[in-house]
Amino acid sequence: MDWFTVSDYWLGRLLFQRALAGVYLLAFLGAALQFRALIGERGMLPVPRFTGRTGFRRAPSLFQLHYSDRFFAGCAWTGAALAAALLAGIGDLLPLGAAMLLWAAVWALYLSIVNVGQTWYGFGWETLLLEAGFLAVFLGNDETGPPLLVLVLLRWLLFRVEFGAGLIKWRGDACWRKLTCLDHHHETQPMPGPLSRAFHHLPKPVHRVEVAANHLTQLVVPVLLFTPQPVAGCAAALMIATQLWLVLSGNFAWLNWLTIVLALPALDLGRFTGGHRDPGAPLWFEVLVLAVTAGLLALSYRPARNLLSRRQLMNTSYDPLRLVNSYGAFGSVTRQRQEVVVEGTRDSRPREESDWRAYEFRGKPGDPRRRPRQFAPYHLRLDWMMWFAGLSPAYARPWFGGFLERLLQGDPDTLRLLRTVPFPPGSPPRYVRARLYRYRFSTRQELRETGAWWQRTFVRDYWPPTRLDGAEEPRS
C-alpha cells in the first residue's frame, strides 16, 4: 500500500523514539531506586498485599505471578537497561520484528510496575507513558517508513492530552474562566521549582495572559493537529513552546516532557531534511498495524465520550492494559499551600519544649530558607504524595501511618528517600509527630531581609506524638 508509510516523518519518528526511550529510562530508574520503601515487601503499601486481593485480569502484571524485592529490582533494572539501549539507537540496528519485541518488552515491564504501584503510580503521566509506549511498538524502524496510521494515533493521543486538560479546566474551577487561577497556582502547585517564586510574583495582568494563552493552546490549537502541513507542524511547535514554559514554572514529573515528545512526530521536519528513502513496509507489518489501529479506535469510544461529558473524568483508564485513556490536570486550584512537617524526638516523654528535629524531604517545601529545587522529569513519589497529605488526611490514611512507623524503626530504605535525616538508622527517634503549616512565598523584601524563600505559620497538629507501640490517627 503506497499510502501506508510517509517518508517525510522519518526524523520526527527518530526523535520521538529516542526521547520516549529517555523518559522510559527515568521512569525505570525512579522505580528501581524508590520501590522498596513504597511498595516493597516491607513497604508502606506492599505489592504482595495488593496482589492478594486483586486478580490478574484486573491488574495484569508479572508480579501477579511472582513477587520478591529482588525480582522487582531485576525487572526495573532490566527495563532501564533496555530503555538505555533504545535511547542509544539499537532499535534501528535490529530486524523489524526484534525491534518491535524490544519496545513491547519495555512496555510490558513498565505496565507490570504501574499495575501494582497503587497510590504511588496513580497519576496521568504513568498511563500517558504506557499509551505512548504501546504506540511506539508499531512505529517501525529503519527497515520501514513511518506508518501513517500510527502517526495519526499519536496525534489523537496528543489531542486528548491537551484538549482534555483544557476542558477539565474550563468546566472546573471558576478561576480558570475568570483568568485568575495563576494568581495562586505557581505558589500552591504540588512541587514548586527554582523559578516558581518568580512566576508567582509576576504582575497579575501577566497571569491573565498566561491563562488565556493556556486556553488557546489547549482548546483551539489541538484541533489544528489534524490539518495539512505546515499548519499541523506549527500547532505542534506552539504546544512544545507552551510545555517548555510549564517546565520552567514547576516540577510535574515527566508530564510536560512527554507531551513535548508526543508533539515531535507532528512537526513538519521533512522540508528541512531533504529527501529520505522510503523502504516501505512488509505485508505482515501492514496487516498488524491495521488490526491494532482498528482495535485502538474501538477503544477510543469511551475516552472520546468522556471529552464530551459534563462530568468529565481526568486521568482515567478504561482497560487493564491502559491502551486508550483520558487525561487532564488541575481542574481545581488550591488557594493556600499547606505542608505537613514531620519531626522526631528522643525524649522519653514528648512535650512541646522537647528537642523536636524535622525530617527534610528532597523536593517538597520544608525548611523556609531552602530554595525549591528542580527535579522533573525525575519523579519524587513520596514528596508528591506529601502535597496531597497536606490537602486532607484522607489522602494519606492508607500509607502515612506506615511512613511514620518506618521512621521510628530507622528503616534505611525509607530514610534514603529523604534529604535530611536528623536520626541515623541505628539510633531512631523515640517519638515522631506531624504538624500542619501554611506556606507562602516570601516577598522580595522578606527574602532580602531574612534569606527565607517561604514564610510559614502554624495551623494545627496533624498527627500527635506517636511511638512504635501506640498508633494514632491523623486529626481532621
Solvent accessible surface area in square Angstrom, and as a share of the most:
residue,aa,sasa,rsa
1,M,103,0.46
2,D,149,0.77
3,W,118,0.41
4,F,1,0.00
5,T,13,0.08
6,V,40,0.23
7,S,28,0.18
8,D,89,0.46
9,Y,33,0.12
10,W,55,0.19
11,L,41,0.21
12,G,2,0.02
13,R,10,0.04
14,L,52,0.26
15,L,66,0.33
16,F,0,0.00
17,Q,9,0.04
18,R,58,0.21
19,A,32,0.25
20,L,0,0.00
21,A,0,0.00
22,G,19,0.18
23,V,8,0.05
24,Y,0,0.00
25,L,39,0.19
26,L,50,0.25
27,A,0,0.00
28,F,0,0.00
29,L,51,0.25
30,G,5,0.05
31,A,1,0.01
32,A,11,0.08
33,L,111,0.55
34,Q,10,0.04
35,F,3,0.01
36,R,98,0.36
37,A,3,0.03
38,L,1,0.01
39,I,1,0.00
40,G,0,0.00
41,E,86,0.38
42,R,158,0.58
43,G,0,0.00
44,M,8,0.04
45,L,18,0.09
46,P,12,0.08
47,V,0,0.00
48,P,57,0.36
49,R,148,0.54
50,F,30,0.12
51,T,29,0.17
52,G,70,0.68
53,R,156,0.57
54,T,6,0.04
55,G,46,0.44
56,F,103,0.43
57,R,220,0.80
58,R,183,0.67
59,A,8,0.06
60,P,16,0.10
61,S,5,0.03
62,L,69,0.34
63,F,3,0.01
64,Q,37,0.16
65,L,136,0.68
66,H,102,0.46
67,Y,29,0.11
68,S,29,0.19
69,D,21,0.11
70,R,208,0.76
71,F,71,0.29
72,F,0,0.00
73,A,15,0.11
74,G,37,0.36
75,C,11,0.06
76,A,0,0.00
77,W,118,0.41
78,T,65,0.38
79,G,0,0.00
80,A,6,0.04
81,A,64,0.50
82,L,43,0.21
83,A,0,0.00
84,A,42,0.32
85,A,29,0.23
86,L,4,0.02
87,L,73,0.36
88,A,90,0.70
89,G,6,0.05
90,I,60,0.30
91,G,9,0.08
92,D,28,0.15
93,L,152,0.75
94,L,53,0.26
95,P,83,0.52
96,L,6,0.03
97,G,29,0.28
98,A,39,0.30
99,A,4,0.03
100,M,16,0.07
101,L,130,0.64
102,L,26,0.13
103,W,12,0.04
104,A,33,0.25
105,A,38,0.29
106,V,0,0.00
107,W,28,0.10
108,A,43,0.33
109,L,21,0.10
110,Y,0,0.00
111,L,10,0.05
112,S,5,0.03
113,I,0,0.00
114,V,3,0.02
115,N,7,0.04
116,V,0,0.00
117,G,0,0.00
118,Q,38,0.17
119,T,45,0.26
120,W,0,0.00
121,Y,8,0.03
122,G,57,0.54
123,F,33,0.14
124,G,6,0.06
125,W,13,0.04
126,E,0,0.00
127,T,9,0.05
128,L,0,0.00
129,L,0,0.00
130,L,0,0.00
131,E,4,0.02
132,A,0,0.00
133,G,0,0.00
134,F,34,0.14
135,L,6,0.03
136,A,1,0.00
137,V,10,0.06
138,F,17,0.07
139,L,0,0.00
140,G,6,0.06
141,N,3,0.01
142,D,78,0.40
143,E,93,0.42
144,T,1,0.00
145,G,2,0.02
146,P,1,0.01
147,P,0,0.00
148,L,61,0.30
149,L,38,0.19
150,V,2,0.01
151,L,6,0.03
152,V,66,0.38
153,L,9,0.05
154,L,1,0.01
155,R,33,0.12
156,W,46,0.16
157,L,0,0.00
158,L,0,0.00
159,F,27,0.11
160,R,6,0.02
161,V,12,0.07
162,E,2,0.01
163,F,38,0.16
164,G,0,0.00
165,A,9,0.07
166,G,0,0.00
167,L,25,0.12
168,I,19,0.10
169,K,16,0.07
170,W,112,0.39
171,R,87,0.32
172,G,34,0.33
173,D,24,0.13
174,A,40,0.31
175,C,4,0.02
176,W,8,0.03
177,R,106,0.39
178,K,141,0.60
179,L,53,0.27
180,T,35,0.20
181,C,0,0.00
182,L,17,0.08
183,D,23,0.12
184,H,53,0.24
185,H,18,0.08
186,H,4,0.02
187,E,20,0.09
188,T,2,0.01
189,Q,1,0.00
190,P,2,0.01
191,M,5,0.02
192,P,1,0.00
193,G,0,0.00
194,P,35,0.22
195,L,69,0.34
196,S,0,0.00
197,R,25,0.09
198,A,56,0.43
199,F,16,0.07
200,H,36,0.16
201,H,45,0.20
202,L,56,0.28
203,P,80,0.50
204,K,122,0.52
205,P,95,0.60
206,V,55,0.32
207,H,3,0.01
208,R,69,0.25
209,V,100,0.58
210,E,19,0.08
211,V,0,0.00
212,A,44,0.34
213,A,47,0.37
214,N,18,0.09
215,H,18,0.08
216,L,92,0.46
217,T,5,0.03
218,Q,12,0.05
219,L,39,0.19
220,V,80,0.46
221,V,6,0.04
222,P,0,0.00
223,V,79,0.45
224,L,65,0.32
225,L,0,0.00
226,F,97,0.41
227,T,44,0.26
228,P,110,0.69
229,Q,50,0.22
230,P,61,0.39
231,V,67,0.39
232,A,0,0.00
233,G,5,0.05
234,C,84,0.50
235,A,4,0.03
236,A,0,0.00
237,A,48,0.37
238,L,78,0.39
239,M,1,0.00
240,I,26,0.13
241,A,56,0.43
242,T,27,0.16
243,Q,9,0.04
244,L,75,0.37
245,W,108,0.38
246,L,49,0.24
247,V,20,0.11
248,L,89,0.44
249,S,3,0.02
250,G,1,0.01
251,N,3,0.01
252,F,11,0.05
253,A,4,0.03
254,W,3,0.01
255,L,36,0.18
256,N,10,0.05
257,W,86,0.30
258,L,0,0.00
259,T,2,0.01
260,I,16,0.08
261,V,7,0.04
262,L,2,0.01
263,A,1,0.00
264,L,29,0.15
265,P,5,0.03
266,A,1,0.00
267,L,30,0.15
268,D,27,0.14
269,L,35,0.17
270,G,10,0.10
271,R,146,0.53
272,F,155,0.65
273,T,47,0.28
274,G,49,0.47
275,G,84,0.81
276,H,80,0.36
277,R,174,0.64
278,D,59,0.31
279,P,49,0.31
280,G,24,0.23
281,A,24,0.19
282,P,49,0.31
283,L,132,0.66
284,W,126,0.44
285,F,0,0.00
286,E,12,0.06
287,V,85,0.49
288,L,65,0.32
289,V,1,0.00
290,L,68,0.34
291,A,63,0.49
292,V,26,0.15
293,T,13,0.07
294,A,63,0.49
295,G,35,0.34
296,L,10,0.05
297,L,102,0.51
298,A,73,0.57
299,L,73,0.36
300,S,9,0.06
301,Y,137,0.52
302,R,117,0.43
303,P,2,0.01
304,A,34,0.26
305,R,131,0.48
306,N,13,0.06
307,L,13,0.07
308,L,145,0.72
309,S,38,0.25
310,R,230,0.84
311,R,212,0.78
312,Q,17,0.08
313,L,101,0.50
314,M,84,0.38
315,N,56,0.29
316,T,33,0.19
317,S,40,0.26
318,Y,44,0.17
319,D,26,0.14
320,P,60,0.38
321,L,67,0.34
322,R,53,0.19
323,L,22,0.11
324,V,3,0.02
325,N,0,0.00
326,S,5,0.03
327,Y,9,0.03
328,G,6,0.06
329,A,21,0.16
330,F,47,0.20
331,G,10,0.09
332,S,82,0.53
333,V,9,0.05
334,T,43,0.25
335,R,111,0.40
336,Q,100,0.44
337,R,2,0.01
338,Q,43,0.19
339,E,0,0.00
340,V,0,0.00
341,V,8,0.05
342,V,0,0.00
343,E,18,0.08
344,G,0,0.00
345,T,0,0.00
346,R,100,0.36
347,D,51,0.26
348,S,67,0.43
349,R,171,0.62
350,P,39,0.25
351,R,128,0.47
352,E,112,0.50
353,E,132,0.59
354,S,15,0.10
355,D,79,0.41
356,W,34,0.12
357,R,101,0.37
358,A,35,0.27
359,Y,6,0.02
360,E,25,0.11
361,F,5,0.02
362,R,90,0.33
363,G,5,0.05
364,K,6,0.02
365,P,10,0.06
366,G,13,0.13
367,D,56,0.29
368,P,28,0.18
369,R,152,0.56
370,R,36,0.13
371,R,96,0.35
372,P,11,0.07
373,R,96,0.35
374,Q,79,0.35
375,F,52,0.22
376,A,13,0.10
377,P,36,0.23
378,Y,54,0.20
379,H,7,0.03
380,L,13,0.07
381,R,5,0.02
382,L,2,0.01
383,D,2,0.01
384,W,12,0.04
385,M,9,0.04
386,M,0,0.00
387,W,26,0.09
388,F,42,0.17
389,A,0,0.00
390,G,3,0.03
391,L,65,0.32
392,S,33,0.21
393,P,12,0.07
394,A,63,0.49
395,Y,110,0.42
396,A,1,0.01
397,R,118,0.43
398,P,83,0.52
399,W,1,0.00
400,F,1,0.00
401,G,27,0.26
402,G,17,0.16
403,F,0,0.00
404,L,3,0.01
405,E,75,0.34
406,R,31,0.11
407,L,1,0.00
408,L,8,0.04
409,Q,80,0.35
410,G,4,0.04
411,D,9,0.05
412,P,66,0.41
413,D,33,0.17
414,T,0,0.00
415,L,13,0.06
416,R,148,0.54
417,L,16,0.08
418,L,5,0.03
419,R,112,0.41
420,T,55,0.32
421,V,48,0.27
422,P,29,0.18
423,F,4,0.02
424,P,72,0.45
425,P,67,0.42
426,G,79,0.76
427,S,43,0.28
428,P,44,0.28
429,P,7,0.04
430,R,131,0.48
431,Y,25,0.09
432,V,0,0.00
433,R,19,0.07
434,A,0,0.00
435,R,31,0.11
436,L,2,0.01
437,Y,22,0.08
438,R,85,0.31
439,Y,2,0.01
440,R,102,0.37
441,F,4,0.02
442,S,0,0.00
443,T,58,0.34
444,R,153,0.56
445,Q,104,0.46
446,E,42,0.19
447,L,40,0.20
448,R,176,0.64
449,E,118,0.53
450,T,63,0.37
451,G,31,0.30
452,A,10,0.07
453,W,48,0.17
454,W,3,0.01
455,Q,47,0.21
456,R,84,0.31
457,T,87,0.50
458,F,95,0.40
459,V,50,0.29
460,R,72,0.26
461,D,47,0.24
462,Y,1,0.00
463,W,16,0.06
464,P,15,0.10
465,P,53,0.33
466,T,10,0.06
467,R,115,0.42
468,L,105,0.52
469,D,109,0.57
470,G,29,0.28
471,A,101,0.78
472,E,76,0.34
473,E,112,0.50
474,P,11,0.07
475,R,125,0.46
476,S,116,0.75
